[in-house]
């Protein structure tokens, strides 16, 4: 899978992003981050604070994406089933809006990986039971994978408690990527973006980000100041 291009992996701390990176690579490439959210571009990890509001990281995300060589081939969003689908937290919803709809203009395939399903008899049933809750919030992934990122404790026979589910999960991630990844990466048109954002600084694009992040008036003013530095 070395020629698949750049994948952006987005999710909160503790949902299994580092384990997913290692599943894709087939070896241990990523350490579990502490109090940070790991995002990968290709096989290169980048870390940013969990809160999209903290230090107004939206601007930095834009700079990072526009500076990414080779464009973007796939957006992969990660969440834990342990949080409960009945309450899709703000971070999941904000990340979806900011990455898929605002920064990438819905031009990049977006997939959802749900972790923490090792105790389910059929992991895939989780998505079919909860799909409507996501769609009601405008989250409609192009593909999904319901998995576990852990093998569990060692049993008396030497096997691990969740070996079967883990091995199935290992197969799901590459299949999800190969089925949905763009063969030709989408690239941000830096000139058009810069022109649009400077021309309509008070208009709809800025309002979308402000609304998605739930910024206060003070945060909005600071955000515009940072944007002016691009």
Biotite code that builds the C-alpha atoms (Angstrom):
import biotite.structure as struc

atoms = struc.array([
    struc.Atom([0.000, 0.000, 0.000], chain_id="A", res_id=1, res_name="UNK", atom_name="CA", element="C"),
    struc.Atom([3.020, 2.284, -0.400], chain_id="A", res_id=2, res_name="UNK", atom_name="CA", element="C"),
    struc.Atom([1.602, 3.926, -3.547], chain_id="A", res_id=3, res_name="UNK", atom_name="CA", element="C"),
    struc.Atom([-1.811, 4.926, -2.226], chain_id="A", res_id=4, res_name="UNK", atom_name="CA", element="C"),
    struc.Atom([-0.897, 8.575, -1.709], chain_id="A", res_id=5, res_name="UNK", atom_name="CA", element="C"),
    struc.Atom([-1.804, 10.793, 1.222], chain_id="A", res_id=6, res_name="UNK", atom_name="CA", element="C"),
    struc.Atom([-4.425, 9.834, 3.791], chain_id="A", res_id=7, res_name="UNK", atom_name="CA", element="C"),
    struc.Atom([-5.525, 12.259, 6.487], chain_id="A", res_id=8, res_name="UNK", atom_name="CA", element="C"),
    struc.Atom([-6.562, 10.434, 9.658], chain_id="A", res_id=9, res_name="UNK", atom_name="CA", element="C"),
    struc.Atom([-8.689, 12.492, 12.035], chain_id="A", res_id=10, res_name="UNK", atom_name="CA", element="C"),
    struc.Atom([-9.981, 11.631, 15.494], chain_id="A", res_id=11, res_name="UNK", atom_name="CA", element="C"),
    struc.Atom([-9.888, 12.352, 19.194], chain_id="A", res_id=12, res_name="UNK", atom_name="CA", element="C"),
    struc.Atom([-7.312, 11.044, 21.632], chain_id="A", res_id=13, res_name="UNK", atom_name="CA", element="C"),
    struc.Atom([-7.714, 7.393, 22.577], chain_id="A", res_id=14, res_name="UNK", atom_name="CA", element="C"),
    struc.Atom([-9.944, 6.234, 19.703], chain_id="A", res_id=15, res_name="UNK", atom_name="CA", element="C"),
    struc.Atom([-7.248, 4.071, 18.110], chain_id="A", res_id=16, res_name="UNK", atom_name="CA", element="C"),
    struc.Atom([-5.645, 6.272, 15.443], chain_id="A", res_id=17, res_name="UNK", atom_name="CA", element="C"),
    struc.Atom([-2.110, 5.099, 16.155], chain_id="A", res_id=18, res_name="UNK", atom_name="CA", element="C"),
    struc.Atom([-3.237, 1.474, 16.019], chain_id="A", res_id=19, res_name="UNK", atom_name="CA", element="C"),
    struc.Atom([-4.908, 2.105, 12.666], chain_id="A", res_id=20, res_name="UNK", atom_name="CA", element="C"),
    struc.Atom([-1.679, 3.634, 11.317], chain_id="A", res_id=21, res_name="UNK", atom_name="CA", element="C"),
    struc.Atom([0.183, 0.517, 12.401], chain_id="A", res_id=22, res_name="UNK", atom_name="CA", element="C"),
    struc.Atom([-2.481, -1.721, 10.818], chain_id="A", res_id=23, res_name="UNK", atom_name="CA", element="C"),
    struc.Atom([-2.071, 0.102, 7.506], chain_id="A", res_id=24, res_name="UNK", atom_name="CA", element="C"),
    struc.Atom([1.724, -0.070, 7.643], chain_id="A", res_id=25, res_name="UNK", atom_name="CA", element="C"),
    struc.Atom([1.879, -3.639, 8.899], chain_id="A", res_id=26, res_name="UNK", atom_name="CA", element="C"),
    struc.Atom([4.385, -2.563, 11.524], chain_id="A", res_id=27, res_name="UNK", atom_name="CA", element="C"),
    struc.Atom([4.636, -0.181, 14.474], chain_id="A", res_id=28, res_name="UNK", atom_name="CA", element="C"),
    struc.Atom([5.111, 3.300, 13.057], chain_id="A", res_id=29, res_name="UNK", atom_name="CA", element="C"),
    struc.Atom([3.059, 5.432, 15.438], chain_id="A", res_id=30, res_name="UNK", atom_name="CA", element="C"),
    struc.Atom([3.183, 5.780, 19.201], chain_id="A", res_id=31, res_name="UNK", atom_name="CA", element="C"),
    struc.Atom([0.022, 6.547, 21.132], chain_id="A", res_id=32, res_name="UNK", atom_name="CA", element="C"),
    struc.Atom([-0.019, 10.337, 21.647], chain_id="A", res_id=33, res_name="UNK", atom_name="CA", element="C"),
    struc.Atom([-0.689, 11.860, 25.063], chain_id="A", res_id=34, res_name="UNK", atom_name="CA", element="C"),
    struc.Atom([-3.398, 14.531, 25.215], chain_id="A", res_id=35, res_name="UNK", atom_name="CA", element="C"),
    struc.Atom([-3.080, 15.214, 21.516], chain_id="A", res_id=36, res_name="UNK", atom_name="CA", element="C"),
    struc.Atom([-4.838, 14.169, 18.357], chain_id="A", res_id=37, res_name="UNK", atom_name="CA", element="C"),
    struc.Atom([-2.695, 12.435, 15.754], chain_id="A", res_id=38, res_name="UNK", atom_name="CA", element="C"),
    struc.Atom([-3.322, 13.079, 12.099], chain_id="A", res_id=39, res_name="UNK", atom_name="CA", element="C"),
    struc.Atom([-1.315, 11.427, 9.357], chain_id="A", res_id=40, res_name="UNK", atom_name="CA", element="C"),
    struc.Atom([-0.434, 12.675, 5.911], chain_id="A", res_id=41, res_name="UNK", atom_name="CA", element="C"),
    struc.Atom([0.774, 9.634, 4.016], chain_id="A", res_id=42, res_name="UNK", atom_name="CA", element="C"),
    struc.Atom([2.897, 7.812, 6.561], chain_id="A", res_id=43, res_name="UNK", atom_name="CA", element="C"),
    struc.Atom([4.040, 10.999, 8.299], chain_id="A", res_id=44, res_name="UNK", atom_name="CA", element="C"),
    struc.Atom([2.278, 11.742, 11.617], chain_id="A", res_id=45, res_name="UNK", atom_name="CA", element="C"),
    struc.Atom([1.353, 15.261, 12.667], chain_id="A", res_id=46, res_name="UNK", atom_name="CA", element="C"),
    struc.Atom([-0.103, 16.132, 16.062], chain_id="A", res_id=47, res_name="UNK", atom_name="CA", element="C"),
    struc.Atom([-2.559, 18.873, 16.894], chain_id="A", res_id=48, res_name="UNK", atom_name="CA", element="C"),
    struc.Atom([-4.613, 19.624, 20.022], chain_id="A", res_id=49, res_name="UNK", atom_name="CA", element="C"),
    struc.Atom([-7.968, 17.815, 20.244], chain_id="A", res_id=50, res_name="UNK", atom_name="CA", element="C"),
    struc.Atom([-10.052, 20.971, 20.388], chain_id="A", res_id=51, res_name="UNK", atom_name="CA", element="C"),
    struc.Atom([-10.500, 22.635, 17.024], chain_id="A", res_id=52, res_name="UNK", atom_name="CA", element="C"),
    struc.Atom([-11.098, 25.863, 18.935], chain_id="A", res_id=53, res_name="UNK", atom_name="CA", element="C"),
    struc.Atom([-7.841, 25.700, 20.880], chain_id="A", res_id=54, res_name="UNK", atom_name="CA", element="C"),
    struc.Atom([-5.386, 28.265, 19.477], chain_id="A", res_id=55, res_name="UNK", atom_name="CA", element="C"),
    struc.Atom([-7.601, 28.542, 16.408], chain_id="A", res_id=56, res_name="UNK", atom_name="CA", element="C"),
    struc.Atom([-5.952, 25.587, 14.697], chain_id="A", res_id=57, res_name="UNK", atom_name="CA", element="C"),
    struc.Atom([-8.263, 25.810, 11.683], chain_id="A", res_id=58, res_name="UNK", atom_name="CA", element="C"),
    struc.Atom([-5.879, 28.278, 10.064], chain_id="A", res_id=59, res_name="UNK", atom_name="CA", element="C"),
    struc.Atom([-2.912, 25.998, 10.712], chain_id="A", res_id=60, res_name="UNK", atom_name="CA", element="C"),
    struc.Atom([-4.832, 23.055, 9.255], chain_id="A", res_id=61, res_name="UNK", atom_name="CA", element="C"),
    struc.Atom([-5.436, 25.044, 6.098], chain_id="A", res_id=62, res_name="UNK", atom_name="CA", element="C"),
    struc.Atom([-1.747, 25.912, 5.838], chain_id="A", res_id=63, res_name="UNK", atom_name="CA", element="C"),
    struc.Atom([-0.816, 22.263, 6.368], chain_id="A", res_id=64, res_name="UNK", atom_name="CA", element="C"),
    struc.Atom([-3.226, 20.961, 3.746], chain_id="A", res_id=65, res_name="UNK", atom_name="CA", element="C"),
    struc.Atom([-2.277, 23.540, 1.133], chain_id="A", res_id=66, res_name="UNK", atom_name="CA", element="C"),
    struc.Atom([1.384, 22.778, 1.751], chain_id="A", res_id=67, res_name="UNK", atom_name="CA", element="C"),
    struc.Atom([0.960, 19.007, 1.367], chain_id="A", res_id=68, res_name="UNK", atom_name="CA", element="C"),
    struc.Atom([2.931, 17.669, -1.584], chain_id="A", res_id=69, res_name="UNK", atom_name="CA", element="C"),
    struc.Atom([0.972, 15.336, -3.834], chain_id="A", res_id=70, res_name="UNK", atom_name="CA", element="C"),
    struc.Atom([-2.510, 16.423, -2.784], chain_id="A", res_id=71, res_name="UNK", atom_name="CA", element="C"),
    struc.Atom([-5.025, 14.435, -0.728], chain_id="A", res_id=72, res_name="UNK", atom_name="CA", element="C"),
    struc.Atom([-6.264, 10.965, -1.659], chain_id="A", res_id=73, res_name="UNK", atom_name="CA", element="C"),
    struc.Atom([-8.544, 10.095, 1.266], chain_id="A", res_id=74, res_name="UNK", atom_name="CA", element="C"),
    struc.Atom([-10.006, 11.472, 4.501], chain_id="A", res_id=75, res_name="UNK", atom_name="CA", element="C"),
    struc.Atom([-10.366, 8.878, 7.262], chain_id="A", res_id=76, res_name="UNK", atom_name="CA", element="C"),
    struc.Atom([-12.379, 9.828, 10.354], chain_id="A", res_id=77, res_name="UNK", atom_name="CA", element="C"),
    struc.Atom([-12.029, 7.705, 13.469], chain_id="A", res_id=78, res_name="UNK", atom_name="CA", element="C"),
    struc.Atom([-14.317, 7.439, 16.486], chain_id="A", res_id=79, res_name="UNK", atom_name="CA", element="C"),
    struc.Atom([-14.877, 4.999, 19.329], chain_id="A", res_id=80, res_name="UNK", atom_name="CA", element="C"),
    struc.Atom([-18.139, 3.095, 19.717], chain_id="A", res_id=81, res_name="UNK", atom_name="CA", element="C"),
    struc.Atom([-17.601, 3.307, 23.466], chain_id="A", res_id=82, res_name="UNK", atom_name="CA", element="C"),
    struc.Atom([-18.667, 6.959, 23.349], chain_id="A", res_id=83, res_name="UNK", atom_name="CA", element="C"),
    struc.Atom([-22.110, 5.858, 22.188], chain_id="A", res_id=84, res_name="UNK", atom_name="CA", element="C"),
    struc.Atom([-23.674, 6.796, 18.876], chain_id="A", res_id=85, res_name="UNK", atom_name="CA", element="C"),
    struc.Atom([-26.726, 8.276, 20.596], chain_id="A", res_id=86, res_name="UNK", atom_name="CA", element="C"),
    struc.Atom([-24.588, 11.305, 21.374], chain_id="A", res_id=87, res_name="UNK", atom_name="CA", element="C"),
    struc.Atom([-22.234, 12.000, 18.487], chain_id="A", res_id=88, res_name="UNK", atom_name="CA", element="C"),
    struc.Atom([-19.882, 14.406, 20.207], chain_id="A", res_id=89, res_name="UNK", atom_name="CA", element="C"),
    struc.Atom([-19.093, 17.869, 18.923], chain_id="A", res_id=90, res_name="UNK", atom_name="CA", element="C"),
    struc.Atom([-15.545, 16.942, 17.924], chain_id="A", res_id=91, res_name="UNK", atom_name="CA", element="C"),
    struc.Atom([-16.732, 14.281, 15.451], chain_id="A", res_id=92, res_name="UNK", atom_name="CA", element="C"),
    struc.Atom([-19.273, 16.622, 13.909], chain_id="A", res_id=93, res_name="UNK", atom_name="CA", element="C"),
    struc.Atom([-16.857, 19.575, 13.800], chain_id="A", res_id=94, res_name="UNK", atom_name="CA", element="C"),
    struc.Atom([-14.057, 17.528, 12.275], chain_id="A", res_id=95, res_name="UNK", atom_name="CA", element="C"),
    struc.Atom([-16.390, 16.246, 9.554], chain_id="A", res_id=96, res_name="UNK", atom_name="CA", element="C"),
    struc.Atom([-17.599, 19.734, 8.670], chain_id="A", res_id=97, res_name="UNK", atom_name="CA", element="C"),
    struc.Atom([-14.166, 21.339, 8.754], chain_id="A", res_id=98, res_name="UNK", atom_name="CA", element="C"),
    struc.Atom([-12.174, 18.709, 6.875], chain_id="A", res_id=99, res_name="UNK", atom_name="CA", element="C"),
    struc.Atom([-14.684, 17.218, 4.458], chain_id="A", res_id=100, res_name="UNK", atom_name="CA", element="C"),
    struc.Atom([-16.980, 20.114, 3.685], chain_id="A", res_id=101, res_name="UNK", atom_name="CA", element="C"),
    struc.Atom([-14.960, 23.277, 4.280], chain_id="A", res_id=102, res_name="UNK", atom_name="CA", element="C"),
    struc.Atom([-11.279, 22.535, 3.703], chain_id="A", res_id=103, res_name="UNK", atom_name="CA", element="C"),
    struc.Atom([-11.694, 19.834, 1.054], chain_id="A", res_id=104, res_name="UNK", atom_name="CA", element="C"),
    struc.Atom([-14.917, 21.156, -0.512], chain_id="A", res_id=105, res_name="UNK", atom_name="CA", element="C"),
    struc.Atom([-16.449, 17.633, -0.615], chain_id="A", res_id=106, res_name="UNK", atom_name="CA", element="C"),
    struc.Atom([-13.949, 16.710, -3.321], chain_id="A", res_id=107, res_name="UNK", atom_name="CA", element="C"),
    struc.Atom([-12.136, 14.005, -1.331], chain_id="A", res_id=108, res_name="UNK", atom_name="CA", element="C"),
    struc.Atom([-13.711, 10.637, -0.378], chain_id="A", res_id=109, res_name="UNK", atom_name="CA", element="C"),
    struc.Atom([-14.427, 10.501, 3.362], chain_id="A", res_id=110, res_name="UNK", atom_name="CA", element="C"),
    struc.Atom([-14.615, 7.227, 5.273], chain_id="A", res_id=111, res_name="UNK", atom_name="CA", element="C"),
    struc.Atom([-15.486, 6.452, 8.885], chain_id="A", res_id=112, res_name="UNK", atom_name="CA", element="C"),
    struc.Atom([-13.708, 3.904, 11.093], chain_id="A", res_id=113, res_name="UNK", atom_name="CA", element="C"),
    struc.Atom([-15.481, 2.924, 14.313], chain_id="A", res_id=114, res_name="UNK", atom_name="CA", element="C"),
    struc.Atom([-13.289, 1.258, 16.941], chain_id="A", res_id=115, res_name="UNK", atom_name="CA", element="C"),
    struc.Atom([-13.959, -0.454, 20.273], chain_id="A", res_id=116, res_name="UNK", atom_name="CA", element="C"),
    struc.Atom([-16.220, -3.200, 18.911], chain_id="A", res_id=117, res_name="UNK", atom_name="CA", element="C"),
    struc.Atom([-14.261, -6.224, 20.142], chain_id="A", res_id=118, res_name="UNK", atom_name="CA", element="C"),
    struc.Atom([-17.136, -7.454, 22.305], chain_id="A", res_id=119, res_name="UNK", atom_name="CA", element="C"),
    struc.Atom([-19.690, -7.407, 19.503], chain_id="A", res_id=120, res_name="UNK", atom_name="CA", element="C"),
    struc.Atom([-20.516, -10.731, 17.841], chain_id="A", res_id=121, res_name="UNK", atom_name="CA", element="C"),
    struc.Atom([-20.881, -8.994, 14.485], chain_id="A", res_id=122, res_name="UNK", atom_name="CA", element="C"),
    struc.Atom([-18.941, -5.738, 14.438], chain_id="A", res_id=123, res_name="UNK", atom_name="CA", element="C"),
    struc.Atom([-20.561, -4.529, 11.197], chain_id="A", res_id=124, res_name="UNK", atom_name="CA", element="C"),
    struc.Atom([-24.029, -4.478, 12.753], chain_id="A", res_id=125, res_name="UNK", atom_name="CA", element="C"),
    struc.Atom([-23.040, -1.430, 14.803], chain_id="A", res_id=126, res_name="UNK", atom_name="CA", element="C"),
    struc.Atom([-23.082, 0.798, 11.740], chain_id="A", res_id=127, res_name="UNK", atom_name="CA", element="C"),
    struc.Atom([-26.392, -0.481, 10.423], chain_id="A", res_id=128, res_name="UNK", atom_name="CA", element="C"),
    struc.Atom([-27.970, 0.066, 13.828], chain_id="A", res_id=129, res_name="UNK", atom_name="CA", element="C"),
    struc.Atom([-26.629, 3.625, 14.120], chain_id="A", res_id=130, res_name="UNK", atom_name="CA", element="C"),
    struc.Atom([-26.361, 4.852, 10.541], chain_id="A", res_id=131, res_name="UNK", atom_name="CA", element="C"),
    struc.Atom([-29.464, 7.026, 10.702], chain_id="A", res_id=132, res_name="UNK", atom_name="CA", element="C"),
    struc.Atom([-28.095, 8.996, 13.683], chain_id="A", res_id=133, res_name="UNK", atom_name="CA", element="C"),
    struc.Atom([-25.065, 10.055, 11.643], chain_id="A", res_id=134, res_name="UNK", atom_name="CA", element="C"),
    struc.Atom([-27.062, 10.871, 8.538], chain_id="A", res_id=135, res_name="UNK", atom_name="CA", element="C"),
    struc.Atom([-29.378, 13.081, 10.588], chain_id="A", res_id=136, res_name="UNK", atom_name="CA", element="C"),
    struc.Atom([-26.318, 15.212, 11.409], chain_id="A", res_id=137, res_name="UNK", atom_name="CA", element="C"),
    struc.Atom([-25.128, 15.351, 7.816], chain_id="A", res_id=138, res_name="UNK", atom_name="CA", element="C"),
    struc.Atom([-22.398, 12.734, 8.249], chain_id="A", res_id=139, res_name="UNK", atom_name="CA", element="C"),
    struc.Atom([-22.619, 10.432, 5.227], chain_id="A", res_id=140, res_name="UNK", atom_name="CA", element="C"),
    struc.Atom([-19.330, 8.572, 4.784], chain_id="A", res_id=141, res_name="UNK", atom_name="CA", element="C"),
    struc.Atom([-18.359, 7.027, 1.455], chain_id="A", res_id=142, res_name="UNK", atom_name="CA", element="C"),
    struc.Atom([-17.373, 3.879, 3.302], chain_id="A", res_id=143, res_name="UNK", atom_name="CA", element="C"),
    struc.Atom([-17.189, 2.483, 6.835], chain_id="A", res_id=144, res_name="UNK", atom_name="CA", element="C"),
    struc.Atom([-15.198, -0.070, 8.821], chain_id="A", res_id=145, res_name="UNK", atom_name="CA", element="C"),
    struc.Atom([-16.319, -1.341, 12.220], chain_id="A", res_id=146, res_name="UNK", atom_name="CA", element="C"),
    struc.Atom([-13.276, -2.769, 13.964], chain_id="A", res_id=147, res_name="UNK", atom_name="CA", element="C"),
    struc.Atom([-11.245, -3.439, 17.064], chain_id="A", res_id=148, res_name="UNK", atom_name="CA", element="C"),
    struc.Atom([-7.680, -2.231, 17.509], chain_id="A", res_id=149, res_name="UNK", atom_name="CA", element="C"),
    struc.Atom([-6.819, -4.571, 20.397], chain_id="A", res_id=150, res_name="UNK", atom_name="CA", element="C"),
    struc.Atom([-6.205, -8.304, 20.707], chain_id="A", res_id=151, res_name="UNK", atom_name="CA", element="C"),
    struc.Atom([-7.214, -8.569, 24.356], chain_id="A", res_id=152, res_name="UNK", atom_name="CA", element="C"),
    struc.Atom([-5.701, -10.623, 27.140], chain_id="A", res_id=153, res_name="UNK", atom_name="CA", element="C"),
    struc.Atom([-3.846, -13.901, 26.604], chain_id="A", res_id=154, res_name="UNK", atom_name="CA", element="C"),
    struc.Atom([-5.958, -17.016, 27.193], chain_id="A", res_id=155, res_name="UNK", atom_name="CA", element="C"),
    struc.Atom([-4.837, -20.377, 28.583], chain_id="A", res_id=156, res_name="UNK", atom_name="CA", element="C"),
    struc.Atom([-4.399, -21.836, 25.099], chain_id="A", res_id=157, res_name="UNK", atom_name="CA", element="C"),
    struc.Atom([-2.000, -19.022, 24.197], chain_id="A", res_id=158, res_name="UNK", atom_name="CA", element="C"),
    struc.Atom([-4.442, -17.193, 21.948], chain_id="A", res_id=159, res_name="UNK", atom_name="CA", element="C"),
    struc.Atom([-5.667, -13.673, 22.642], chain_id="A", res_id=160, res_name="UNK", atom_name="CA", element="C"),
    struc.Atom([-9.288, -12.972, 23.569], chain_id="A", res_id=161, res_name="UNK", atom_name="CA", element="C"),
    struc.Atom([-10.085, -10.882, 20.477], chain_id="A", res_id=162, res_name="UNK", atom_name="CA", element="C"),
    struc.Atom([-7.695, -12.421, 17.939], chain_id="A", res_id=163, res_name="UNK", atom_name="CA", element="C"),
    struc.Atom([-10.458, -13.310, 15.471], chain_id="A", res_id=164, res_name="UNK", atom_name="CA", element="C"),
    struc.Atom([-12.011, -9.842, 15.496], chain_id="A", res_id=165, res_name="UNK", atom_name="CA", element="C"),
    struc.Atom([-8.582, -8.215, 15.303], chain_id="A", res_id=166, res_name="UNK", atom_name="CA", element="C"),
    struc.Atom([-7.559, -10.205, 12.231], chain_id="A", res_id=167, res_name="UNK", atom_name="CA", element="C"),
    struc.Atom([-10.821, -9.310, 10.517], chain_id="A", res_id=168, res_name="UNK", atom_name="CA", element="C"),
    struc.Atom([-10.188, -5.674, 11.391], chain_id="A", res_id=169, res_name="UNK", atom_name="CA", element="C"),
    struc.Atom([-6.704, -5.836, 9.910], chain_id="A", res_id=170, res_name="UNK", atom_name="CA", element="C"),
    struc.Atom([-8.236, -6.874, 6.589], chain_id="A", res_id=171, res_name="UNK", atom_name="CA", element="C"),
    struc.Atom([-11.003, -4.271, 6.670], chain_id="A", res_id=172, res_name="UNK", atom_name="CA", element="C"),
    struc.Atom([-8.759, -1.196, 6.803], chain_id="A", res_id=173, res_name="UNK", atom_name="CA", element="C"),
    struc.Atom([-6.717, -1.909, 3.622], chain_id="A", res_id=174, res_name="UNK", atom_name="CA", element="C"),
    struc.Atom([-9.889, -2.923, 1.774], chain_id="A", res_id=175, res_name="UNK", atom_name="CA", element="C"),
    struc.Atom([-11.636, 0.286, 2.819], chain_id="A", res_id=176, res_name="UNK", atom_name="CA", element="C"),
    struc.Atom([-8.703, 2.366, 1.613], chain_id="A", res_id=177, res_name="UNK", atom_name="CA", element="C"),
    struc.Atom([-8.247, 0.586, -1.707], chain_id="A", res_id=178, res_name="UNK", atom_name="CA", element="C"),
    struc.Atom([-11.967, 0.770, -2.481], chain_id="A", res_id=179, res_name="UNK", atom_name="CA", element="C"),
    struc.Atom([-12.327, 4.490, -1.735], chain_id="A", res_id=180, res_name="UNK", atom_name="CA", element="C"),
    struc.Atom([-8.966, 6.188, -2.241], chain_id="A", res_id=181, res_name="UNK", atom_name="CA", element="C"),
    struc.Atom([-8.659, 8.668, -5.105], chain_id="A", res_id=182, res_name="UNK", atom_name="CA", element="C"),
    struc.Atom([-6.321, 7.435, -7.845], chain_id="A", res_id=183, res_name="UNK", atom_name="CA", element="C"),
    struc.Atom([-5.655, 11.051, -8.707], chain_id="A", res_id=184, res_name="UNK", atom_name="CA", element="C"),
    struc.Atom([-5.270, 13.146, -5.555], chain_id="A", res_id=185, res_name="UNK", atom_name="CA", element="C"),
    struc.Atom([-7.297, 16.294, -5.036], chain_id="A", res_id=186, res_name="UNK", atom_name="CA", element="C"),
    struc.Atom([-5.173, 19.391, -4.691], chain_id="A", res_id=187, res_name="UNK", atom_name="CA", element="C"),
    struc.Atom([-6.083, 22.664, -3.054], chain_id="A", res_id=188, res_name="UNK", atom_name="CA", element="C"),
    struc.Atom([-5.890, 25.543, -5.519], chain_id="A", res_id=189, res_name="UNK", atom_name="CA", element="C"),
    struc.Atom([-3.880, 27.918, -3.355], chain_id="A", res_id=190, res_name="UNK", atom_name="CA", element="C"),
    struc.Atom([-4.420, 30.951, -5.577], chain_id="A", res_id=191, res_name="UNK", atom_name="CA", element="C"),
    struc.Atom([-8.201, 30.584, -5.723], chain_id="A", res_id=192, res_name="UNK", atom_name="CA", element="C"),
    struc.Atom([-8.419, 29.858, -1.993], chain_id="A", res_id=193, res_name="UNK", atom_name="CA", element="C"),
    struc.Atom([-6.322, 32.893, -1.153], chain_id="A", res_id=194, res_name="UNK", atom_name="CA", element="C"),
    struc.Atom([-8.358, 35.075, -3.485], chain_id="A", res_id=195, res_name="UNK", atom_name="CA", element="C"),
    struc.Atom([-11.701, 33.869, -2.132], chain_id="A", res_id=196, res_name="UNK", atom_name="CA", element="C"),
    struc.Atom([-10.716, 34.151, 1.519], chain_id="A", res_id=197, res_name="UNK", atom_name="CA", element="C"),
    struc.Atom([-9.261, 37.643, 1.162], chain_id="A", res_id=198, res_name="UNK", atom_name="CA", element="C"),
    struc.Atom([-12.104, 38.905, -1.011], chain_id="A", res_id=199, res_name="UNK", atom_name="CA", element="C"),
    struc.Atom([-14.972, 37.611, 1.141], chain_id="A", res_id=200, res_name="UNK", atom_name="CA", element="C"),
    struc.Atom([-13.337, 37.686, 4.557], chain_id="A", res_id=201, res_name="UNK", atom_name="CA", element="C"),
    struc.Atom([-16.668, 38.648, 6.184], chain_id="A", res_id=202, res_name="UNK", atom_name="CA", element="C"),
    struc.Atom([-18.776, 36.349, 3.988], chain_id="A", res_id=203, res_name="UNK", atom_name="CA", element="C"),
    struc.Atom([-19.980, 32.745, 3.879], chain_id="A", res_id=204, res_name="UNK", atom_name="CA", element="C"),
    struc.Atom([-16.642, 30.854, 4.033], chain_id="A", res_id=205, res_name="UNK", atom_name="CA", element="C"),
    struc.Atom([-15.610, 32.539, 7.265], chain_id="A", res_id=206, res_name="UNK", atom_name="CA", element="C"),
    struc.Atom([-19.080, 32.160, 8.734], chain_id="A", res_id=207, res_name="UNK", atom_name="CA", element="C"),
    struc.Atom([-18.998, 28.422, 7.985], chain_id="A", res_id=208, res_name="UNK", atom_name="CA", element="C"),
    struc.Atom([-15.800, 27.955, 9.985], chain_id="A", res_id=209, res_name="UNK", atom_name="CA", element="C"),
    struc.Atom([-16.943, 30.208, 12.818], chain_id="A", res_id=210, res_name="UNK", atom_name="CA", element="C"),
    struc.Atom([-20.205, 28.264, 13.091], chain_id="A", res_id=211, res_name="UNK", atom_name="CA", element="C"),
    struc.Atom([-18.562, 24.837, 12.808], chain_id="A", res_id=212, res_name="UNK", atom_name="CA", element="C"),
    struc.Atom([-16.092, 25.679, 15.577], chain_id="A", res_id=213, res_name="UNK", atom_name="CA", element="C"),
    struc.Atom([-18.639, 27.398, 17.814], chain_id="A", res_id=214, res_name="UNK", atom_name="CA", element="C"),
    struc.Atom([-16.364, 30.411, 18.167], chain_id="A", res_id=215, res_name="UNK", atom_name="CA", element="C"),
    struc.Atom([-17.191, 33.299, 20.457], chain_id="A", res_id=216, res_name="UNK", atom_name="CA", element="C"),
    struc.Atom([-16.978, 36.902, 19.202], chain_id="A", res_id=217, res_name="UNK", atom_name="CA", element="C"),
    struc.Atom([-13.514, 37.240, 20.699], chain_id="A", res_id=218, res_name="UNK", atom_name="CA", element="C"),
    struc.Atom([-12.352, 33.987, 19.106], chain_id="A", res_id=219, res_name="UNK", atom_name="CA", element="C"),
    struc.Atom([-13.833, 35.053, 15.771], chain_id="A", res_id=220, res_name="UNK", atom_name="CA", element="C"),
    struc.Atom([-11.885, 38.310, 15.864], chain_id="A", res_id=221, res_name="UNK", atom_name="CA", element="C"),
    struc.Atom([-8.665, 36.467, 16.689], chain_id="A", res_id=222, res_name="UNK", atom_name="CA", element="C"),
    struc.Atom([-9.365, 33.955, 13.917], chain_id="A", res_id=223, res_name="UNK", atom_name="CA", element="C"),
    struc.Atom([-9.686, 36.732, 11.355], chain_id="A", res_id=224, res_name="UNK", atom_name="CA", element="C"),
    struc.Atom([-6.404, 38.208, 12.542], chain_id="A", res_id=225, res_name="UNK", atom_name="CA", element="C"),
    struc.Atom([-4.675, 34.866, 12.044], chain_id="A", res_id=226, res_name="UNK", atom_name="CA", element="C"),
    struc.Atom([-6.294, 34.413, 8.650], chain_id="A", res_id=227, res_name="UNK", atom_name="CA", element="C"),
    struc.Atom([-4.928, 37.771, 7.537], chain_id="A", res_id=228, res_name="UNK", atom_name="CA", element="C"),
    struc.Atom([-1.418, 36.405, 8.062], chain_id="A", res_id=229, res_name="UNK", atom_name="CA", element="C"),
    struc.Atom([-1.838, 33.662, 5.454], chain_id="A", res_id=230, res_name="UNK", atom_name="CA", element="C"),
])
